[in-house]
Amino acid sequence: MPLPGRLQYFPAPHLIAASLLCFVLFIVFVLPSPQSEKRSVSSKISLTESNSSVSDASTAAADTTAATEDTSPPVTTGAVTTETPTVAKSSAIEPVITQPQLQWEDTKIRSGDSLSTIFERQKLRAADMLEVAAVLPKDALKLQPGQTLRWVRTQDDRVQHLEILISPLARHSLERDEQGELQYQLLERDAEYRPSHAKATINNSLFVDGTNAGIPEEILIELAGIFGWDIDFALDIRKGDQFSLIYEEVFLDGNKIGNGDILIARFLNNGRDLTAVRFEDDNGDGSYYTPDGHSMRKEFLRNPIDFFRISSRFNLNRKHPVLNRIRAHKGTDYAAPTGTPIKAAGDGKITFAGRKGGFGNVVIIQHGTRYETLYAHMSKFHRRARKGRSVKQGQVIGYVGSSGLATGPHLHYEFRVDGVHRDSLRVKLPKARSIPKAQKTAFLQHAENMQSWLQSGLSELATADGQP
């Protein structure tokens, strides 16, 4: 059959050869070769294998270059792997987002400081001070000299964080929430309390020999306070007196940060054997008692100051050192450096605080209906010592001075019973309450255990010292 059109002029063999040539060209240039497919797959796998060896990385780089030179788009039909799974395998290292460190500022609280004075001194906003004062509890607003106050401010001097460090174990904390309101927390940490045994023999004084034995000064002061009702540490101490005790040492993160309470103490004084055991009542209030349950505390302190010497005793026929004539000395004079704290001898109410003739600066305290104490020649009053205010035993009411008729700094102390002056060093002091009957059994067992513990500790100390 003749071919149509112009094809009839071409020989049939030529047409067949041309058709075969076109088919071969179609196979070569249009359909993908297996090698091209292999290069494409190899290229994508090499991008995901980030931890391959150096030789594998080199091969993958060469294959990647070859695949890049092939400009034909990848074919997604048949058995060729698609790009989506290979992209999922790749792992990009995300940048680590670090929170900016807070820039804390701090200041030591000075005597007389308040939030207002501190904010003004540190150029913080007065509006923030009012907000802080409204959020903090009342006891936190009573700033104490020596405490640390620290804060973080924004660029416009607005308080973002604020903390009042009460101690290494506690702090008041304020922080703004997402709404910009200050939120309060009392942050507390738990410390570790370790018992420590100690003993000493007195050859000079309680504080000299106690310090030489490695006992902290604050523990020695507490020890003197415990036995202060029974021992006059200015007059009664004798060479060869001995004392032993167990007290707590306070640790935080493995470091000692202070000392706790004395748990038990024993004092051998001029033939007397005195023992004091600490015991807490149901409210957690601790006091010291004899092993049979009687309170070590009396209604009155024997001496209202520490670190003193008696310069003049109770004497109704004494010649006055300034007036140079016989004038009854109805109290006890304690010579001490100016500024030495003076403590209330017992619980009571201040009936007078001011200037009183030759006594100079004076505080008078009424204790119940029968007892009254007077403290004269003060250099200044404590800020809480005001007429009409109640005071607790041991509370500081003023400081030693030489106001009025005085030849030097000292405290003149008077003790009155039913309006009559009595010798404060010799008068029999009333005792405080003893262990309640409901707790007596528990206390006696506790006291026995503590005494055994103290004795075993002393045996270990003697062994360590090489004593039999």
C-alpha positions as a printed NumPy array, in Angstrom:
array([[  0.   ,   0.   ,   0.   ],
       [  1.506,   3.351,  -1.022],
       [  2.391,   5.826,   1.721],
       [  0.338,   9.008,   1.94 ],
       [  1.547,  12.497,   1.005],
       [  5.2  ,  13.292,   0.634],
       [  6.271,  10.061,   2.381],
       [  5.675,   8.17 ,  -0.83 ],
       [  8.824,   9.757,  -2.242],
       [ 11.084,   8.279,   0.559],
       [ 12.316,   4.701,   0.328],
       [ 10.79 ,   2.374,   2.945],
       [ 14.15 ,   1.234,   4.372],
       [ 15.082,   4.86 ,   5.081],
       [ 11.899,   5.474,   6.978],
       [ 12.385,   2.378,   9.122],
       [ 15.967,   3.411,   9.972],
       [ 14.87 ,   6.918,  10.921],
       [ 12.14 ,   5.529,  13.197],
       [ 14.633,   3.287,  15.002],
       [ 17.013,   6.222,  15.453],
       [ 14.278,   8.366,  17.038],
       [ 13.334,   5.522,  19.412],
       [ 16.961,   5.128,  20.548],
       [ 17.3  ,   8.891,  21.108],
       [ 14.069,   8.833,  23.18 ],
       [ 15.454,   6.049,  25.368],
       [ 18.788,   7.844,  25.918],
       [ 17.645,  11.41 ,  26.548],
       [ 14.141,  11.181,  27.933],
       [ 13.901,   8.097,  30.178],
       [ 16.102,   8.237,  33.406],
       [ 18.955,   5.833,  33.635],
       [ 19.412,   3.545,  36.709],
       [ 22.759,   5.223,  37.395],
       [ 21.122,   8.654,  37.548],
       [ 18.571,   7.345,  39.994],
       [ 21.304,   5.872,  42.165],
       [ 23.165,   9.176,  42.169],
       [ 20.052,  11.054,  43.238],
       [ 19.264,   8.715,  46.133],
       [ 22.899,   8.592,  47.214],
       [ 23.028,  12.369,  47.272],
       [ 20.082,  12.677,  49.688],
       [ 21.313,   9.978,  52.067],
       [ 24.724,  11.581,  52.31 ],
       [ 23.12 ,  14.814,  53.516],
       [ 21.51 ,  13.066,  56.48 ],
       [ 24.439,  10.981,  57.683],
       [ 26.196,  13.637,  59.772],
       [ 28.274,  11.183,  61.775],
       [ 29.785,   9.185,  58.877],
       [ 33.505,   8.6  ,  58.555],
       [ 35.818,  10.896,  56.572],
       [ 35.996,   8.487,  53.613],
       [ 32.198,   8.158,  53.447],
       [ 31.857,  11.914,  53.635],
       [ 34.257,  12.325,  50.7  ],
       [ 32.311,   9.807,  48.583],
       [ 29.023,  11.495,  49.47 ],
       [ 30.462,  14.878,  48.509],
       [ 31.562,  13.538,  45.119],
       [ 28.144,  11.986,  44.508],
       [ 26.472,  15.22 ,  45.573],
       [ 28.547,  17.159,  43.035],
       [ 27.604,  14.708,  40.279],
       [ 23.943,  14.915,  41.211],
       [ 24.104,  18.722,  41.159],
       [ 25.536,  18.707,  37.631],
       [ 22.533,  16.644,  36.474],
       [ 19.954,  19.391,  35.994],
       [ 17.082,  17.011,  35.257],
       [ 14.375,  17.216,  37.942],
       [ 14.043,  14.113,  40.116],
       [ 11.378,  11.689,  38.986],
       [  9.032,  10.533,  41.725],
       [  7.457,   7.616,  39.878],
       [  8.425,   3.99 ,  40.186],
       [ 10.812,   2.844,  42.996],
       [ 12.665,   6.149,  43.405],
       [ 12.739,   7.403,  47.057],
       [ 10.918,  10.723,  47.551],
       [ 12.53 ,  13.725,  49.213],
       [ 10.173,  13.935,  52.206],
       [ 11.509,  10.932,  54.209],
       [ 15.127,  11.983,  53.694],
       [ 14.461,  15.526,  54.943],
       [ 12.855,  14.124,  58.102],
       [ 16.076,  12.279,  58.876],
       [ 18.208,  15.393,  58.951],
       [ 18.954,  16.836,  62.413],
       [ 19.779,  20.536,  62.839],
       [ 21.413,  21.7  ,  66.098],
       [ 19.023,  24.132,  67.768],
       [ 20.608,  27.118,  69.538],
       [ 20.538,  26.954,  73.389],
       [ 18.432,  29.806,  74.772],
       [ 19.925,  30.977,  78.085],
       [ 18.013,  33.091,  80.549],
       [ 19.695,  36.405,  81.314],
       [ 21.251,  36.5  ,  84.783],
       [ 19.577,  38.791,  87.266],
       [ 21.631,  41.825,  88.188],
       [ 21.228,  41.977,  91.978],
       [ 22.076,  45.085,  93.974],
       [ 22.275,  45.073,  97.764],
       [ 22.803,  47.232, 100.821],
       [ 23.347,  46.67 , 104.532],
       [ 20.532,  48.019, 106.676],
       [ 21.795,  50.762, 108.986],
       [ 20.501,  51.879, 112.366],
       [ 17.412,  54.032, 111.819],
       [ 16.851,  52.82 , 108.259],
       [ 13.379,  52.278, 106.825],
       [ 12.109,  51.25 , 103.405],
       [ 11.578,  54.911, 102.622],
       [ 15.143,  55.981, 103.426],
       [ 16.657,  52.995, 101.601],
       [ 14.577,  53.52 ,  98.442],
       [ 15.463,  57.217,  98.438],
       [ 19.157,  56.508,  98.968],
       [ 19.237,  53.881,  96.202],
       [ 17.162,  56.049,  93.793],
       [ 14.322,  53.548,  93.559],
       [ 10.749,  54.598,  92.811],
       [  8.637,  55.83 ,  95.742],
       [  5.581,  54.148,  94.206],
       [  7.364,  50.792,  94.396],
       [  8.214,  51.451,  98.05 ],
       [  4.518,  51.919,  98.85 ],
       [  3.675,  48.747,  96.93 ],
       [  6.37 ,  46.76 ,  98.764],
       [  5.19 ,  48.082, 102.143],
       [  1.618,  47.038, 101.326],
       [  2.6  ,  43.459, 100.392],
       [  5.215,  42.659, 103.074],
       [  3.957,  41.322, 106.436],
       [  4.248,  43.728, 109.362],
       [  7.121,  41.895, 111.055],
       [  9.173,  42.094, 107.845],
       [  8.825,  45.89 , 107.837],
       [ 10.716,  46.031, 111.156],
       [ 14.146,  46.228, 109.552],
       [ 17.06 ,  45.267, 111.785],
       [ 20.542,  46.827, 111.503],
       [ 22.962,  44.422, 109.858],
       [ 20.351,  42.684, 107.713],
       [ 20.872,  42.696, 103.95 ],
       [ 18.279,  44.058, 101.523],
       [ 18.791,  43.266,  97.853],
       [ 16.802,  43.927,  94.692],
       [ 16.694,  43.759,  90.878],
       [ 15.6  ,  46.888,  89.044],
       [ 14.435,  47.463,  85.474],
       [ 15.889,  50.116,  83.187],
       [ 13.302,  52.594,  84.43 ],
       [ 14.299,  51.896,  88.097],
       [ 11.233,  49.805,  88.841],
       [ 11.69 ,  47.013,  91.401],
       [ 11.356,  43.597,  89.736],
       [ 12.599,  41.434,  92.625],
       [ 13.268,  42.316,  96.261],
       [ 14.596,  40.221,  99.161],
       [ 15.268,  40.899, 102.845],
       [ 17.79 ,  38.379, 104.165],
       [ 16.793,  37.506, 107.727],
       [ 19.47 ,  34.837, 108.188],
       [ 21.273,  32.236, 106.082],
       [ 18.158,  30.069, 106.539],
       [ 15.329,  32.502, 105.806],
       [ 14.479,  35.516, 103.685],
       [ 11.46 ,  37.586, 102.707],
       [ 11.048,  37.501,  98.914],
       [  8.986,  39.631,  96.514],
       [  8.718,  39.005,  92.763],
       [  6.47 ,  40.466,  90.073],
       [  4.108,  38.054,  88.325],
       [  3.005,  38.147,  84.668],
       [  0.485,  40.861,  85.494],
       [  3.194,  43.003,  87.104],
       [  1.905,  42.517,  90.666],
       [  4.322,  41.84 ,  93.527],
       [  3.895,  38.393,  95.119],
       [  5.318,  37.61 ,  98.584],
       [  6.981,  34.429,  99.844],
       [  8.871,  33.5  , 102.993],
       [ 11.709,  31.32 , 101.693],
       [ 13.23 ,  29.   , 104.269],
       [ 15.953,  26.365, 104.174],
       [ 16.524,  23.441, 106.516],
       [ 19.803,  23.383, 108.399],
       [ 21.608,  20.451, 109.963],
       [ 22.048,  20.538, 113.747],
       [ 25.002,  18.572, 115.112],
       [ 25.603,  18.067, 118.858],
       [ 28.989,  19.093, 120.211],
       [ 30.47 ,  18.16 , 123.597],
       [ 32.742,  20.56 , 125.486],
       [ 34.299,  20.974, 128.918],
       [ 36.702,  23.318, 130.682],
       [ 38.35 ,  23.984, 134.041],
       [ 38.4  ,  27.569, 135.279],
       [ 41.798,  28.977, 136.18 ],
       [ 41.161,  32.591, 135.189],
       [ 37.532,  33.233, 134.277],
       [ 34.59 ,  31.59 , 132.546],
       [ 35.211,  33.416, 129.283],
       [ 39.002,  33.161, 129.179],
       [ 39.152,  29.445, 129.953],
       [ 36.018,  28.644, 127.943],
       [ 37.46 ,  30.37 , 124.882],
       [ 40.759,  28.522, 125.332],
       [ 38.775,  25.268, 125.333],
       [ 37.328,  26.184, 121.907],
       [ 33.829,  27.051, 123.106],
       [ 32.209,  29.882, 121.09 ],
       [ 31.667,  33.159, 122.951],
       [ 27.898,  33.187, 122.303],
       [ 27.61 ,  29.743, 123.922],
       [ 29.539,  30.973, 126.969],
       [ 27.194,  33.962, 127.243],
       [ 24.198,  31.622, 127.069],
       [ 25.805,  29.378, 129.706],
       [ 26.265,  32.361, 132.029],
       [ 22.62 ,  33.262, 131.481],
       [ 21.409,  29.764, 132.358],
       [ 23.29 ,  29.651, 135.676],
       [ 23.084,  33.401, 136.301],
       [ 20.343,  33.014, 138.907],
       [ 22.483,  30.685, 141.071],
       [ 26.048,  31.813, 140.362],
       [ 27.396,  35.343, 140.592],
       [ 30.119,  35.133, 137.958],
       [ 31.862,  38.169, 139.447],
       [ 32.001,  36.896, 143.03 ],
       [ 31.264,  33.162, 143.221],
       [ 33.724,  31.719, 140.684],
       [ 36.677,  29.856, 142.197],
       [ 39.841,  28.493, 140.635],
       [ 39.316,  24.819, 139.825],
       [ 35.589,  25.166, 139.072],
       [ 34.561,  22.982, 136.147],
       [ 31.769,  22.971, 133.595],
       [ 30.69 ,  20.681, 130.775],
       [ 27.931,  20.907, 128.201],
       [ 26.386,  19.685, 124.968],
       [ 25.404,  22.402, 122.493],
       [ 24.244,  22.445, 118.89 ],
       [ 26.313,  23.52 , 115.903],
       [ 24.354,  24.642, 112.839],
       [ 25.485,  23.562, 109.355],
       [ 24.211,  24.509, 105.902],
       [ 25.527,  22.793, 102.759],
       [ 28.284,  21.239, 104.862],
       [ 29.527,  24.585, 106.222],
       [ 29.06 ,  25.77 , 109.796],
       [ 26.934,  28.91 , 109.89 ],
       [ 26.376,  29.319, 113.62 ],
       [ 25.446,  27.725, 116.92 ],
       [ 22.145,  26.554, 118.316],
       [ 20.95 ,  25.947, 121.847],
       [ 22.679,  24.398, 124.832],
       [ 20.978,  21.031, 125.356],
       [ 22.419,  20.248, 128.783],
       [ 25.047,  21.875, 130.998],
       [ 26.696,  20.979, 134.299],
       [ 28.606,  23.389, 136.53 ],
       [ 30.755,  22.422, 139.534],
       [ 31.077,  25.654, 141.533],
       [ 32.804,  25.785, 144.909],
       [ 31.456,  22.39 , 145.948],
       [ 28.007,  22.863, 144.391],
       [ 26.862,  20.57 , 141.56 ],
       [ 24.402,  22.369, 139.281],
       [ 22.821,  20.797, 136.168],
       [ 20.463,  22.435, 133.672],
       [ 18.479,  20.472, 131.051],
       [ 16.689,  22.108, 128.128],
       [ 13.092,  20.968, 127.613],
       [ 10.435,  22.161, 125.165],
       [  6.769,  22.368, 126.12 ],
       [  3.816,  21.518, 123.888],
       [  4.075,  24.938, 122.217],
       [  7.729,  24.406, 121.285],
       [  9.013,  26.943, 123.843],
       [ 12.27 ,  25.815, 125.435],
       [ 13.368,  26.477, 129.025],
       [ 15.975,  25.093, 131.398],
       [ 15.211,  22.956, 134.43 ],
       [ 17.041,  21.048, 137.121],
       [ 17.034,  17.245, 136.637],
       [ 14.095,  16.964, 139.039],
       [ 11.986,  19.482, 137.114],
       [ 12.472,  22.807, 138.928],
       [ 13.001,  25.876, 136.768],
       [ 16.527,  27.257, 136.562],
       [ 14.95 ,  30.612, 135.883],
       [ 14.043,  32.851, 138.787],
       [ 11.63 ,  35.714, 138.634],
       [ 14.64 ,  38.065, 138.54 ],
       [ 18.147,  38.103, 137.117],
       [ 20.795,  38.297, 139.8  ],
       [ 22.759,  40.834, 137.71 ],
       [ 21.249,  43.092, 135.   ],
       [ 24.447,  43.388, 132.901],
       [ 27.209,  41.113, 131.609],
       [ 30.966,  41.777, 131.636],
       [ 31.261,  43.918, 134.75 ],
       [ 32.931,  44.34 , 138.116],
       [ 31.165,  45.452, 141.287],
       [ 32.539,  48.865, 142.225],
       [ 30.255,  49.575, 145.19 ],
       [ 27.952,  47.354, 147.233],
       [ 24.739,  47.91 , 149.149],
       [ 25.831,  49.949, 152.208],
       [ 23.639,  52.196, 154.334],
       [ 26.722,  53.976, 155.848],
       [ 28.776,  54.668, 152.724],
       [ 30.46 ,  58.027, 152.095],
       [ 29.311,  59.426, 148.738],
       [ 32.32 ,  59.759, 146.344],
       [ 31.058,  63.042, 144.852],
       [ 29.251,  64.703, 147.775],
       [ 31.976,  63.53 , 150.197],
       [ 29.558,  62.873, 153.078],
       [ 27.798,  59.872, 154.573],
       [ 24.908,  58.916, 152.366],
       [ 23.235,  55.506, 152.326],
       [ 24.016,  53.53 , 149.203],
       [ 20.809,  51.614, 148.626],
       [ 21.893,  49.682, 145.594],
       [ 24.761,  47.946, 143.8  ],
       [ 27.13 ,  49.687, 141.379],
       [ 28.438,  47.754, 138.371],
       [ 31.449,  49.325, 136.629],
       [ 31.367,  48.651, 132.897],
       [ 32.359,  50.401, 129.654],
       [ 30.05 ,  53.086, 128.302],
       [ 27.476,  51.532, 125.999],
       [ 27.299,  48.143, 127.745],
       [ 23.689,  46.863, 127.393],
       [ 21.503,  46.928, 130.521],
       [ 18.817,  44.231, 130.788],
       [ 15.503,  44.21 , 132.615],
       [ 15.894,  41.985, 135.686],
       [ 12.399,  40.563, 135.286],
       [  9.084,  40.828, 133.478],
       [  7.204,  44.013, 134.273],
       [  6.029,  47.446, 133.186],
       [  8.123,  50.616, 132.896],
       [  6.74 ,  53.229, 135.302],
       [  9.449,  55.841, 134.698],
       [ 11.962,  56.566, 131.93 ],
       [ 13.727,  59.916, 131.991],
       [ 15.997,  62.26 , 133.93 ],
       [ 15.923,  62.026, 137.733],
       [ 18.28 ,  64.324, 139.693],
       [ 21.643,  62.822, 140.646],
       [ 20.624,  59.482, 139.124],
       [ 20.833,  60.994, 135.64 ],
       [ 19.012,  58.894, 133.057],
       [ 16.831,  56.392, 134.916],
       [ 14.434,  53.526, 134.155],
       [ 12.139,  52.141, 136.876],
       [ 10.251,  48.872, 136.344],
       [  7.33 ,  47.559, 138.401],
       [  7.226,  43.744, 138.688],
       [  3.786,  42.669, 139.856],
       [  2.617,  44.17 , 143.128],
       [  5.635,  43.553, 145.417],
       [  8.819,  44.138, 143.441],
       [ 10.43 ,  47.167, 141.79 ],
       [ 13.853,  47.697, 140.167],
       [ 15.734,  50.9  , 139.305],
       [ 18.538,  51.432, 136.751],
       [ 20.485,  54.723, 136.906],
       [ 23.329,  56.737, 135.25 ],
       [ 22.468,  55.441, 131.74 ],
       [ 24.191,  57.001, 128.743],
       [ 21.005,  56.535, 126.696],
       [ 17.738,  54.635, 126.659],
       [ 16.811,  51.787, 124.344],
       [ 14.265,  52.975, 121.796],
       [ 11.637,  50.576, 123.206],
       [ 12.14 ,  51.731, 126.808],
       [  9.219,  54.103, 127.23 ],
       [  6.922,  54.771, 130.167],
       [  3.915,  52.438, 130.187],
       [  5.494,  49.748, 128.02 ],
       [  5.811,  46.132, 129.141],
       [  9.227,  44.459, 129.144],
       [ 10.431,  40.875, 129.332],
       [ 13.216,  39.532, 131.5  ],
       [ 16.553,  40.017, 129.739],
       [ 15.225,  42.68 , 127.343],
       [ 17.67 ,  45.561, 126.805],
       [ 16.3  ,  48.809, 128.267],
       [ 19.351,  51.093, 128.067],
       [ 23.131,  51.409, 128.078],
       [ 25.779,  52.067, 130.721],
       [ 26.937,  55.666, 131.087],
       [ 27.886,  58.324, 133.625],
       [ 24.926,  60.71 , 133.57 ],
       [ 24.017,  62.478, 136.835],
       [ 26.359,  62.428, 139.832],
       [ 28.875,  59.804, 138.716],
       [ 32.673,  59.602, 138.746],
       [ 32.788,  57.191, 135.786],
       [ 30.654,  54.917, 133.629],
       [ 28.676,  52.435, 135.725],
       [ 25.179,  51.13 , 136.431],
       [ 23.511,  51.886, 139.762],
       [ 20.958,  49.102, 140.367],
       [ 18.342,  49.019, 143.122],
       [ 16.023,  46.205, 144.173],
       [ 12.926,  46.998, 146.24 ],
       [ 10.507,  44.617, 147.976],
       [  7.237,  46.153, 149.152],
       [  8.875,  49.575, 148.781],
       [ 11.894,  48.682, 150.954],
       [ 15.432,  48.673, 149.491],
       [ 17.097,  45.261, 149.64 ],
       [ 20.592,  44.056, 148.78 ],
       [ 20.191,  42.669, 145.266],
       [ 23.19 ,  40.342, 145.742],
       [ 21.791,  38.677, 148.858],
       [ 18.005,  38.85 , 148.623],
       [ 16.325,  35.481, 148.066],
       [ 14.83 ,  35.584, 144.598],
       [ 11.445,  33.972, 143.939],
       [ 11.485,  30.986, 141.606],
       [  9.646,  30.703, 138.307],
       [  7.204,  27.908, 137.473],
       [  8.434,  24.318, 137.327],
       [  7.55 ,  21.517, 134.891],
       [  3.748,  21.003, 134.718],
       [  2.51 ,  17.728, 136.208],
       [  1.196,  16.554, 132.845],
       [  4.732,  16.686, 131.391],
       [  6.69 ,  15.605, 134.463],
       [  7.069,  11.926, 133.471],
       [  8.256,  12.772, 129.962],
       [ 10.712,  15.346, 131.319],
       [ 12.255,  13.003, 133.907],
       [ 12.943,  10.414, 131.2  ],
       [ 14.393,  13.1  , 128.935],
       [ 16.6  ,  14.46 , 131.733],
       [ 17.949,  10.985, 132.503],
       [ 18.814,  10.39 , 128.845],
       [ 20.54 ,  13.757, 128.544],
       [ 22.653,  13.211, 131.646],
       [ 23.792,   9.818, 130.33 ],
       [ 24.614,  11.416, 126.975],
       [ 26.646,  14.165, 128.666],
       [ 28.571,  11.624, 130.746],
       [ 29.363,   9.449, 127.72 ],
       [ 30.543,  12.515, 125.834],
       [ 32.829,  13.469, 128.692],
       [ 34.312,   9.961, 128.677],
       [ 35.062,  10.275, 124.966],
       [ 36.678,  13.686, 125.506],
       [ 38.799,  12.294, 128.343],
       [ 39.928,   9.406, 126.13 ],
       [ 40.813,  11.824, 123.343],
       [ 42.842,  13.896, 125.825],
       [ 44.714,  10.797, 126.97 ],
       [ 43.148,  10.75 , 130.422],
       [ 42.286,   7.427, 132.133]])
